[in-house]
Amino acid sequence: MEEVGHRRWDIAGSLAVAYLIHDLYQTKKQQAVEFEPASMSRDNLPAPPPLTLAEQNEIKDLVQAFHQAGSAEAKAAMVADCLSMLAPMRSFYTVHGTEPSEISLDPYLTHVEQGEVNFFRGTGAYSDGRTIEFYVRRHDEEFVLDWPSLSGYSAMNWGTFLTEKPALPMEFRVLASKVSARSNGGSREIALSLHYSRGEEKVIGYADAASLAGGELNKVFAQYGESPVKLTLKLAYAGYQGSDPRLVVTEVVRKDWLALASVM
C-alpha cells in the first residue's frame, strides 16, 4: 500500500508541475510571428468567430511552449484529453525522444471543421528543415493541441507490427500512396505504399477494391493522385492464396491523423 501511495504522489506531482508550466507559458508571452485571421471553412459551412490578435498569439505561444517543454508531463498539460494522453506520450517519447525545441511558424492559420469541432491548422519547420503540421482547438477558455496528429502516434510500434504480423487489425497513422490497381483471381485490388511518419520501413499493403475500405481509398487517391496522404487506417496481416500473410487494409478510420473520438 505504501508503494502504491508513493506512485500516486509521483503522478500527482508530475501533473502539478506540468500544469504550473502550462500556466507560466500563458503569462509569459514571447514576441514572434503574428498569425493572420483564419480563412472561412470549406463547403460553405459557417466559420467560427475570427481569431483576435490575442488568440493568434495564444496559439503561437502554445505551440512554442509545447516544443520547448522537456518532459511528457509538461507537454501533456497543453494537449487535448491530457489525462488520457499522458501514458501514450510517456511511452512515445521514451522511444522517440522529444521534438526539437527550435521551431519557426508560418504566418497563416486555416480553419478546418470536423463535425461540430472547429480546428485551426498551422504549419512550420524545425531548425533541421523538417516541416510540421499542427491542429489546435478550443477547450473551455483556452486552446489545446491535437497531439496524435502532430506526433503521428499509433498504439503499436511500426517495426514491431511488421515483425510480428498480427492478424488482429491495429490502428495506425501512416503516409499512404497508391502503387497500382490490378486484378487477382477475378477480383480487383488496390496496392499502396505505407510507411510511418518517422521514416521507418515502407511496405506494400493491399485492399479489395470492392470493399468499403477499397472504395474509400479510391476516393482519396482520385483526389490526391500519387502524392502521399496522411491516413488513419486499420491494418492486419492475412494469408493470401496459400502464401505467407501479407499486409491488408481492413478499414479507413479517418482521412487525416486527427483524434476526434472524445470530442464528437
Contacts in CASP RR format, 6 or more apart in sequence:
PFRMAT RR
TARGET T0000
AUTHOR 0000-0000-0000
METHOD contacts of the structure
MODEL  1
MEEVGHRRWDIAGSLAVAYLIHDLYQTKKQQAVEFEPASMSRDNLPAPPP
LTLAEQNEIKDLVQAFHQAGSAEAKAAMVADCLSMLAPMRSFYTVHGTEP
SEISLDPYLTHVEQGEVNFFRGTGAYSDGRTIEFYVRRHDEEFVLDWPSL
SGYSAMNWGTFLTEKPALPMEFRVLASKVSARSNGGSREIALSLHYSRGE
EKVIGYADAASLAGGELNKVFAQYGESPVKLTLKLAYAGYQGSDPRLVVT
EVVRKDWLALASVM
14 71 0 8 1.000
14 73 0 8 1.000
15 73 0 8 1.000
15 76 0 8 1.000
15 77 0 8 1.000
15 86 0 8 1.000
17 73 0 8 1.000
17 74 0 8 1.000
18 71 0 8 1.000
18 73 0 8 1.000
18 74 0 8 1.000
18 75 0 8 1.000
18 76 0 8 1.000
18 77 0 8 1.000
18 82 0 8 1.000
19 77 0 8 1.000
21 65 0 8 1.000
21 69 0 8 1.000
21 74 0 8 1.000
21 77 0 8 1.000
22 65 0 8 1.000
22 74 0 8 1.000
22 77 0 8 1.000
22 78 0 8 1.000
25 61 0 8 1.000
25 62 0 8 1.000
25 64 0 8 1.000
25 65 0 8 1.000
25 78 0 8 1.000
26 58 0 8 1.000
26 61 0 8 1.000
26 142 0 8 1.000
29 57 0 8 1.000
29 61 0 8 1.000
30 61 0 8 1.000
30 64 0 8 1.000
32 60 0 8 1.000
32 64 0 8 1.000
32 105 0 8 1.000
33 60 0 8 1.000
33 104 0 8 1.000
33 105 0 8 1.000
33 106 0 8 1.000
33 107 0 8 1.000
34 53 0 8 1.000
34 56 0 8 1.000
34 57 0 8 1.000
34 60 0 8 1.000
34 107 0 8 1.000
35 51 0 8 1.000
35 56 0 8 1.000
35 57 0 8 1.000
35 59 0 8 1.000
35 60 0 8 1.000
35 105 0 8 1.000
35 107 0 8 1.000
35 108 0 8 1.000
35 109 0 8 1.000
36 56 0 8 1.000
36 107 0 8 1.000
36 108 0 8 1.000
36 109 0 8 1.000
37 50 0 8 1.000
37 51 0 8 1.000
37 56 0 8 1.000
37 109 0 8 1.000
38 47 0 8 1.000
38 48 0 8 1.000
38 50 0 8 1.000
38 51 0 8 1.000
38 109 0 8 1.000
38 110 0 8 1.000
38 111 0 8 1.000
38 120 0 8 1.000
39 47 0 8 1.000
39 110 0 8 1.000
39 111 0 8 1.000
40 47 0 8 1.000
40 111 0 8 1.000
41 47 0 8 1.000
41 111 0 8 1.000
41 112 0 8 1.000
41 113 0 8 1.000
41 118 0 8 1.000
42 112 0 8 1.000
42 113 0 8 1.000
45 113 0 8 1.000
47 111 0 8 1.000
47 113 0 8 1.000
48 111 0 8 1.000
48 118 0 8 1.000
51 59 0 8 1.000
51 109 0 8 1.000
51 120 0 8 1.000
55 143 0 8 1.000
56 109 0 8 1.000
58 142 0 8 1.000
58 143 0 8 1.000
59 109 0 8 1.000
59 120 0 8 1.000
59 136 0 8 1.000
59 143 0 8 1.000
60 105 0 8 1.000
62 78 0 8 1.000
62 136 0 8 1.000
62 143 0 8 1.000
62 144 0 8 1.000
62 145 0 8 1.000
63 103 0 8 1.000
63 105 0 8 1.000
63 134 0 8 1.000
63 136 0 8 1.000
63 145 0 8 1.000
64 103 0 8 1.000
64 105 0 8 1.000
65 78 0 8 1.000
66 75 0 8 1.000
66 78 0 8 1.000
66 79 0 8 1.000
66 145 0 8 1.000
67 99 0 8 1.000
67 100 0 8 1.000
67 101 0 8 1.000
67 102 0 8 1.000
67 103 0 8 1.000
68 101 0 8 1.000
69 75 0 8 1.000
69 78 0 8 1.000
69 98 0 8 1.000
70 98 0 8 1.000
70 101 0 8 1.000
71 93 0 8 1.000
71 98 0 8 1.000
72 86 0 8 1.000
72 89 0 8 1.000
72 90 0 8 1.000
72 92 0 8 1.000
72 93 0 8 1.000
73 86 0 8 1.000
73 90 0 8 1.000
75 89 0 8 1.000
75 93 0 8 1.000
75 98 0 8 1.000
75 147 0 8 1.000
76 82 0 8 1.000
76 83 0 8 1.000
76 85 0 8 1.000
76 86 0 8 1.000
76 89 0 8 1.000
78 144 0 8 1.000
78 145 0 8 1.000
79 85 0 8 1.000
79 89 0 8 1.000
79 144 0 8 1.000
79 145 0 8 1.000
79 146 0 8 1.000
79 147 0 8 1.000
80 137 0 8 1.000
80 139 0 8 1.000
80 144 0 8 1.000
80 145 0 8 1.000
80 146 0 8 1.000
80 147 0 8 1.000
80 259 0 8 1.000
80 262 0 8 1.000
80 263 0 8 1.000
81 259 0 8 1.000
81 262 0 8 1.000
82 144 0 8 1.000
84 262 0 8 1.000
85 147 0 8 1.000
85 148 0 8 1.000
88 153 0 8 1.000
88 155 0 8 1.000
89 147 0 8 1.000
92 151 0 8 1.000
92 153 0 8 1.000
95 157 0 8 1.000
96 198 0 8 1.000
99 126 0 8 1.000
99 151 0 8 1.000
100 126 0 8 1.000
100 127 0 8 1.000
100 128 0 8 1.000
102 126 0 8 1.000
102 127 0 8 1.000
103 124 0 8 1.000
103 125 0 8 1.000
103 126 0 8 1.000
103 127 0 8 1.000
103 132 0 8 1.000
104 124 0 8 1.000
104 125 0 8 1.000
104 127 0 8 1.000
105 122 0 8 1.000
105 123 0 8 1.000
105 124 0 8 1.000
106 122 0 8 1.000
106 123 0 8 1.000
106 124 0 8 1.000
108 122 0 8 1.000
108 123 0 8 1.000
109 120 0 8 1.000
109 121 0 8 1.000
109 122 0 8 1.000
110 120 0 8 1.000
110 121 0 8 1.000
110 122 0 8 1.000
111 118 0 8 1.000
111 119 0 8 1.000
111 120 0 8 1.000
111 121 0 8 1.000
112 118 0 8 1.000
112 119 0 8 1.000
112 120 0 8 1.000
112 121 0 8 1.000
112 135 0 8 1.000
113 119 0 8 1.000
114 258 0 8 1.000
114 260 0 8 1.000
115 264 0 8 1.000
116 264 0 8 1.000
117 137 0 8 1.000
117 260 0 8 1.000
117 263 0 8 1.000
117 264 0 8 1.000
118 137 0 8 1.000
118 138 0 8 1.000
119 135 0 8 1.000
119 136 0 8 1.000
119 137 0 8 1.000
119 146 0 8 1.000
119 258 0 8 1.000
120 135 0 8 1.000
120 136 0 8 1.000
120 137 0 8 1.000
120 143 0 8 1.000
121 133 0 8 1.000
121 134 0 8 1.000
121 135 0 8 1.000
122 133 0 8 1.000
122 134 0 8 1.000
122 135 0 8 1.000
123 131 0 8 1.000
123 132 0 8 1.000
123 133 0 8 1.000
123 134 0 8 1.000
124 131 0 8 1.000
124 132 0 8 1.000
124 133 0 8 1.000
124 134 0 8 1.000
125 131 0 8 1.000
125 132 0 8 1.000
126 132 0 8 1.000
132 150 0 8 1.000
133 149 0 8 1.000
133 150 0 8 1.000
134 145 0 8 1.000
134 146 0 8 1.000
134 149 0 8 1.000
134 150 0 8 1.000
135 145 0 8 1.000
135 146 0 8 1.000
135 149 0 8 1.000
135 150 0 8 1.000
135 258 0 8 1.000
136 143 0 8 1.000
136 144 0 8 1.000
136 145 0 8 1.000
136 146 0 8 1.000
137 143 0 8 1.000
137 144 0 8 1.000
137 146 0 8 1.000
137 263 0 8 1.000
138 144 0 8 1.000
146 258 0 8 1.000
146 259 0 8 1.000
147 153 0 8 1.000
147 259 0 8 1.000
148 173 0 8 1.000
148 257 0 8 1.000
148 258 0 8 1.000
148 259 0 8 1.000
149 173 0 8 1.000
149 230 0 8 1.000
149 256 0 8 1.000
149 257 0 8 1.000
149 258 0 8 1.000
149 259 0 8 1.000
152 173 0 8 1.000
152 196 0 8 1.000
152 197 0 8 1.000
152 257 0 8 1.000
153 173 0 8 1.000
154 170 0 8 1.000
154 171 0 8 1.000
154 172 0 8 1.000
154 173 0 8 1.000
154 174 0 8 1.000
154 196 0 8 1.000
155 170 0 8 1.000
155 171 0 8 1.000
156 170 0 8 1.000
156 172 0 8 1.000
158 172 0 8 1.000
158 195 0 8 1.000
158 196 0 8 1.000
158 200 0 8 1.000
158 201 0 8 1.000
159 200 0 8 1.000
159 201 0 8 1.000
161 170 0 8 1.000
161 172 0 8 1.000
161 235 0 8 1.000
162 201 0 8 1.000
162 203 0 8 1.000
165 237 0 8 1.000
165 245 0 8 1.000
166 236 0 8 1.000
166 237 0 8 1.000
167 236 0 8 1.000
167 237 0 8 1.000
167 238 0 8 1.000
167 245 0 8 1.000
168 236 0 8 1.000
169 234 0 8 1.000
169 235 0 8 1.000
169 236 0 8 1.000
169 250 0 8 1.000
169 251 0 8 1.000
170 234 0 8 1.000
170 235 0 8 1.000
170 236 0 8 1.000
171 232 0 8 1.000
171 233 0 8 1.000
171 234 0 8 1.000
171 235 0 8 1.000
171 253 0 8 1.000
172 194 0 8 1.000
172 196 0 8 1.000
172 232 0 8 1.000
172 233 0 8 1.000
172 234 0 8 1.000
172 235 0 8 1.000
173 196 0 8 1.000
173 197 0 8 1.000
173 230 0 8 1.000
173 231 0 8 1.000
173 232 0 8 1.000
173 257 0 8 1.000
174 194 0 8 1.000
174 195 0 8 1.000
174 196 0 8 1.000
174 197 0 8 1.000
174 230 0 8 1.000
174 231 0 8 1.000
174 232 0 8 1.000
174 233 0 8 1.000
174 235 0 8 1.000
175 194 0 8 1.000
175 195 0 8 1.000
175 196 0 8 1.000
175 197 0 8 1.000
175 228 0 8 1.000
175 229 0 8 1.000
175 230 0 8 1.000
175 231 0 8 1.000
176 192 0 8 1.000
176 193 0 8 1.000
176 194 0 8 1.000
176 217 0 8 1.000
176 220 0 8 1.000
176 228 0 8 1.000
176 229 0 8 1.000
176 231 0 8 1.000
176 233 0 8 1.000
177 192 0 8 1.000
177 193 0 8 1.000
177 221 0 8 1.000
177 226 0 8 1.000
177 227 0 8 1.000
177 228 0 8 1.000
177 229 0 8 1.000
178 190 0 8 1.000
178 191 0 8 1.000
178 192 0 8 1.000
178 193 0 8 1.000
178 217 0 8 1.000
178 221 0 8 1.000
178 225 0 8 1.000
178 226 0 8 1.000
179 191 0 8 1.000
179 192 0 8 1.000
179 193 0 8 1.000
179 204 0 8 1.000
180 190 0 8 1.000
180 191 0 8 1.000
181 188 0 8 1.000
181 189 0 8 1.000
181 190 0 8 1.000
181 191 0 8 1.000
181 209 0 8 1.000
182 188 0 8 1.000
182 189 0 8 1.000
182 191 0 8 1.000
183 189 0 8 1.000
184 241 0 8 1.000
187 208 0 8 1.000
187 209 0 8 1.000
187 210 0 8 1.000
188 208 0 8 1.000
188 209 0 8 1.000
188 210 0 8 1.000
189 206 0 8 1.000
189 207 0 8 1.000
189 208 0 8 1.000
189 209 0 8 1.000
190 206 0 8 1.000
190 207 0 8 1.000
190 208 0 8 1.000
190 209 0 8 1.000
190 214 0 8 1.000
190 217 0 8 1.000
190 218 0 8 1.000
190 221 0 8 1.000
191 204 0 8 1.000
191 205 0 8 1.000
191 206 0 8 1.000
192 204 0 8 1.000
192 205 0 8 1.000
192 206 0 8 1.000
192 207 0 8 1.000
192 217 0 8 1.000
192 221 0 8 1.000
192 249 0 8 1.000
193 202 0 8 1.000
193 203 0 8 1.000
193 204 0 8 1.000
193 205 0 8 1.000
193 228 0 8 1.000
194 202 0 8 1.000
194 203 0 8 1.000
194 204 0 8 1.000
194 205 0 8 1.000
194 233 0 8 1.000
194 235 0 8 1.000
194 247 0 8 1.000
195 201 0 8 1.000
195 202 0 8 1.000
195 203 0 8 1.000
203 247 0 8 1.000
204 247 0 8 1.000
205 235 0 8 1.000
205 246 0 8 1.000
205 247 0 8 1.000
205 248 0 8 1.000
205 249 0 8 1.000
206 240 0 8 1.000
206 246 0 8 1.000
206 247 0 8 1.000
206 248 0 8 1.000
206 249 0 8 1.000
207 213 0 8 1.000
207 214 0 8 1.000
207 217 0 8 1.000
207 248 0 8 1.000
207 249 0 8 1.000
208 214 0 8 1.000
209 215 0 8 1.000
209 218 0 8 1.000
212 251 0 8 1.000
212 252 0 8 1.000
213 233 0 8 1.000
213 249 0 8 1.000
213 250 0 8 1.000
213 251 0 8 1.000
213 252 0 8 1.000
214 249 0 8 1.000
214 252 0 8 1.000
216 252 0 8 1.000
216 255 0 8 1.000
217 249 0 8 1.000
217 252 0 8 1.000
220 229 0 8 1.000
220 231 0 8 1.000
220 252 0 8 1.000
220 255 0 8 1.000
221 229 0 8 1.000
229 255 0 8 1.000
230 256 0 8 1.000
230 257 0 8 1.000
231 252 0 8 1.000
231 254 0 8 1.000
231 255 0 8 1.000
231 256 0 8 1.000
231 257 0 8 1.000
232 252 0 8 1.000
232 253 0 8 1.000
232 254 0 8 1.000
232 255 0 8 1.000
232 256 0 8 1.000
232 257 0 8 1.000
233 249 0 8 1.000
233 251 0 8 1.000
233 252 0 8 1.000
233 253 0 8 1.000
234 249 0 8 1.000
234 250 0 8 1.000
234 251 0 8 1.000
234 253 0 8 1.000
235 247 0 8 1.000
235 248 0 8 1.000
235 249 0 8 1.000
235 250 0 8 1.000
236 247 0 8 1.000
236 248 0 8 1.000
236 250 0 8 1.000
237 245 0 8 1.000
237 246 0 8 1.000
237 247 0 8 1.000
237 248 0 8 1.000
238 245 0 8 1.000
238 246 0 8 1.000
238 248 0 8 1.000
239 245 0 8 1.000
239 246 0 8 1.000
240 246 0 8 1.000
254 260 0 8 1.000
END
